Amino acid sequence: MRKLLTTDKVNAANDLESAVRRCRGSSSKKSVHCAASAATIEDLKACGLLPEVKDESAWEGGFERGFALVKDRALAYGFVAQRGAAITVNPDLLKDEQIKGLTDLLNPKWKGKLLLPDVRTMGDAFWPMTSARLNLGDDIIKKLFVDQEPVLSRDTRQIAEFMVRGRYPIALGVNPLLLSQFHKQGLGKNLKTMHFPEMDSVNSSSSTLWLVNKAPHPNAAKVFINWLLTKEAQVVWAREVETNSRRVGVEPGNPAFAVPKGGKLFQVDAEENLPEVVKTQDIAKAVIK
């Protein structure tokens, strides 16, 4: 992946743009052909690699942060920073009750009234609960998922629909994209999203670039990657996918799950943190019968 993003020796932007125009010949087909037939890095430069891609100041946390997902810091690149699953509440059912943190959900008054994704199998639960477990201790899993006798679901849409229909006052892991679909129909607009520090995290969602071994057109992949990571492409990606780019100056596509400015949250989907995620699942499997 690092080789695909190498732009260290690219000439000035205006020289590069002239080369790109010559290569493309005003034809996207010619551009792809140019990339596929490039034999050297110099050939490839003329097909569209952009110096701005590796600019550290162009990315929240710096360009290099995107390589933190895997241990070798080379095979994958994360260009999205999506805040982890949150608590969704229905104010109409809470009345005057105040929920200020995850431990508030352990109050006996909420016993049997919580809607939670199954922490044994659902990422919407085992990711935030990994962060919670590291902050509050392993027993938070049993206290919340067993002692509180919550309703567990393995159906993402069901969780969102139950909350929209007012079946439960509090839920974990309501999918923001599904909720957005209901909002467009005028439904569920009373629901509120709450992020608690003790379970906060960040992930790259599914917006991750991976280096595929023995790809048929590696040079074309170079052009695509260096286009995708431009500001212009990230604006489109964030808007259409409804996600949040790490690219500076790109409006969040999902503001409710944007990482706070300067926030340093637990990167739950990093390979180095996988053992902790697995431990969360193992604890849940042991206590939930």
C-alpha positions in Angstrom: 0.0 0.0 0.0 2.8 2.4 0.8 4.3 1.8 -2.6 1.0 2.6 -4.2 1.0 6.0 -2.4 4.6 6.9 -3.1 4.7 10.5 -4.4 8.1 11.6 -2.9 9.6 12.5 -6.3 6.6 14.0 -8.0 7.3 17.3 -9.7 5.5 20.6 -9.0 1.7 20.3 -9.2 1.5 22.5 -12.3 4.0 20.3 -14.1 2.1 17.2 -13.1 -1.2 18.6 -14.3 0.3 19.3 -17.7 1.6 15.8 -17.9 -1.8 14.4 -16.8 -3.5 16.3 -19.6 -1.1 15.1 -22.2 -1.5 11.5 -21.0 -5.2 11.6 -20.8 -5.7 13.3 -24.1 -9.1 14.5 -22.7 -10.2 10.8 -22.6 -10.8 8.8 -19.4 -10.3 5.6 -21.4 -6.9 6.8 -22.4 -6.1 7.7 -18.8 -6.9 4.1 -17.7 -4.9 2.7 -20.6 -2.0 4.9 -19.7 -2.0 3.7 -16.1 -2.3 0.1 -17.0 0.6 0.3 -19.5 2.9 2.3 -17.2 6.3 0.5 -16.8 8.0 2.9 -14.4 7.1 5.3 -11.6 7.9 8.1 -14.0 5.3 6.8 -16.4 2.8 6.5 -13.6 3.4 10.1 -12.4 2.1 11.3 -15.8 -1.1 9.3 -15.2 -2.4 11.1 -12.2 -0.5 10.7 -8.9 -1.0 13.8 -6.8 1.5 15.2 -4.2 -1.3 16.4 -2.0 -2.2 12.9 -1.0 0.7 12.4 1.4 0.5 15.9 2.9 0.5 15.3 6.7 -1.5 18.5 7.3 -4.2 17.4 5.0 -5.4 14.6 7.3 -6.8 14.7 10.8 -4.1 13.1 12.9 -1.7 13.2 10.0 -1.4 11.0 6.8 0.6 8.3 8.6 -2.3 7.6 11.0 -4.2 5.8 8.3 -1.6 3.0 8.3 -2.3 2.2 12.0 -5.0 -0.4 11.3 -2.6 -3.3 10.7 0.7 -4.2 12.5 2.9 -4.0 9.5 1.6 -0.5 8.8 1.7 -1.2 5.0 -1.1 -3.4 3.8 -4.1 -1.3 4.5 -5.0 2.4 4.8 -7.9 3.9 6.7 -9.2 7.2 5.4 -12.3 7.4 7.5 -12.7 8.2 11.2 -16.1 7.1 12.4 -17.0 7.4 16.1 -18.1 4.2 17.7 -21.6 3.0 18.5 -23.6 5.2 20.8 -26.6 5.0 23.2 -29.9 6.0 21.6 -32.7 7.2 23.8 -36.3 8.0 23.3 -37.0 11.2 25.3 -40.7 10.6 25.2 -40.3 7.4 27.2 -37.5 8.7 29.5 -39.6 11.6 30.7 -37.4 13.5 33.2 -34.9 10.7 33.7 -31.3 11.7 33.1 -28.8 9.4 31.4 -25.3 10.8 31.7 -23.1 7.7 31.4 -23.0 4.0 30.8 -23.2 3.1 34.5 -26.5 4.9 34.7 -28.0 2.1 32.7 -27.2 -0.3 35.6 -29.9 1.3 37.7 -32.5 -1.3 38.6 -35.2 0.9 37.0 -33.9 0.0 33.6 -34.0 -3.7 34.2 -35.8 -5.5 31.3 -36.1 -2.1 29.4 -32.8 -2.1 27.5 -32.5 -3.0 23.8 -28.9 -4.2 23.1 -27.1 -5.9 20.2 -25.8 -9.4 21.1 -22.3 -8.6 22.4 -21.2 -12.2 21.5 -21.6 -11.6 17.8 -22.5 -8.0 16.9 -19.8 -5.4 16.3 -22.2 -2.7 17.3 -21.9 -4.1 20.8 -18.5 -5.8 21.2 -16.6 -2.8 19.9 -18.0 -0.2 22.3 -18.1 -2.8 25.1 -14.4 -3.5 24.6 -13.7 0.2 25.3 -16.1 0.1 28.3 -14.5 -3.1 29.7 -11.0 -1.5 29.5 -12.3 1.6 31.3 -14.8 0.0 33.8 -13.6 -3.6 34.3 -14.6 -6.9 32.9 -17.7 -7.3 35.1 -19.4 -4.5 33.1 -20.4 -7.2 30.6 -22.3 -9.3 33.1 -23.8 -6.3 34.9 -25.3 -4.9 31.7 -26.0 -7.9 29.5 -27.1 -10.4 32.2 -28.1 -8.7 35.4 -30.1 -6.0 33.6 -32.0 -8.7 31.7 -32.0 -6.7 28.4 -33.6 -7.7 25.1 -30.8 -8.9 22.9 -31.0 -8.8 19.1 -28.9 -9.9 16.3 -30.9 -8.0 13.7 -29.5 -4.5 13.0 -32.7 -3.3 11.3 -34.9 -4.7 14.1 -33.0 -2.6 16.7 -33.5 0.6 14.7 -37.2 -0.2 13.9 -38.0 -1.1 17.6 -36.6 2.3 18.7 -38.4 4.2 15.9 -41.7 2.5 16.9 -41.1 3.4 20.6 -40.9 -0.1 21.9 -37.9 0.6 24.2 -36.6 3.8 25.9 -32.9 3.0 25.5 -30.8 1.1 23.0 -27.2 0.5 22.1 -25.9 0.4 18.6 -28.7 1.9 16.5 -27.3 1.9 13.0 -27.0 5.6 11.9 -27.6 4.8 8.2 -30.8 2.9 9.0 -31.9 5.6 11.3 -31.2 8.1 8.5 -33.6 6.2 6.2 -36.4 6.4 8.8 -35.7 10.2 9.3 -36.2 10.7 5.5 -39.7 9.2 6.0 -40.3 11.6 8.9 -39.9 8.8 11.5 -37.8 8.6 14.6 -36.7 12.2 14.6 -37.4 12.4 18.4 -34.6 9.9 19.1 -31.3 11.3 20.5 -27.8 9.9 20.2 -25.5 10.0 23.2 -21.8 9.3 23.3 -20.3 8.3 26.7 -16.5 8.7 27.3 -16.2 5.3 29.0 -17.3 3.4 25.9 -16.1 5.8 23.2 -14.0 4.6 20.3 -13.2 5.3 16.7 -13.1 3.0 13.7 -12.5 3.1 9.9 -15.9 1.4 9.2 -15.7 -0.3 5.8 -13.9 2.6 4.2 -10.5 1.0 4.1 -8.1 0.5 1.3 -6.4 -2.9 1.1 -3.5 -4.0 -1.1 -4.7 -7.1 -3.1 -1.9 -9.5 -3.9 -1.3 -10.0 -7.7 -3.9 -7.5 -8.8 -4.4 -7.6 -12.6 -3.8 -3.9 -13.0 -1.7 -2.6 -10.2 -0.8 0.6 -12.0 -4.5 1.5 -12.5 -5.0 0.8 -8.8 -2.3 3.5 -8.1 -4.2 6.1 -10.1 -7.5 5.1 -8.4 -6.1 5.3 -4.9 -4.4 8.6 -5.4 -7.6 10.0 -6.8 -9.8 8.6 -4.1 -7.7 10.2 -1.4 -7.9 13.7 -2.9 -10.1 16.2 -1.1 -12.5 16.4 -4.0 -13.1 12.6 -4.0 -13.3 12.5 -0.2 -16.1 15.1 -0.3 -18.1 12.9 -2.6 -17.3 9.7 -0.6 -18.3 11.2 2.7 -21.6 12.6 1.3 -22.7 9.6 -0.6 -21.6 6.9 1.9 -22.7 9.1 4.8 -19.5 8.7 6.7 -16.7 10.9 8.1 -13.5 11.4 6.2 -10.2 12.1 8.0 -9.4 14.6 5.2 -9.2 18.1 6.6 -11.9 20.4 5.2 -14.4 17.7 4.3 -17.8 18.1 5.8 -18.9 15.0 7.9 -21.4 12.8 6.0 -22.6 11.6 9.4 -22.2 14.5 11.9 -23.6 12.6 14.9 -20.7 10.1 14.6 -17.9 12.6 13.8 -14.9 12.4 16.0 -14.5 15.6 18.1 -11.9 18.0 16.9 -8.6 16.9 18.4 -10.1 13.9 20.0 -7.9 10.9 20.6 -10.2 7.9 20.9 -9.5 4.2 21.2 -8.9 2.8 17.7 -11.0 -0.3 18.2 -10.5 -1.9 14.8 -6.7 -1.7 14.8 -5.1 -5.2 14.5 -3.1 -4.6 17.7 -6.4 -4.3 19.6 -8.0 -7.4 18.2 -7.1 -9.6 21.3 -9.1 -7.2 23.5 -12.1 -7.4 21.2 -11.9 -11.2 21.2 -11.6 -11.2 25.0 -14.8 -9.1 25.2 -16.7 -11.7 23.1 -15.2 -14.6 25.2 -16.4 -13.0 28.4 -19.8 -12.5 27.0 -20.1 -16.1 25.8 -19.1 -17.3 29.3 -21.7 -15.2 31.2 -24.7 -15.1 28.8 -26.5 -18.4 28.8 
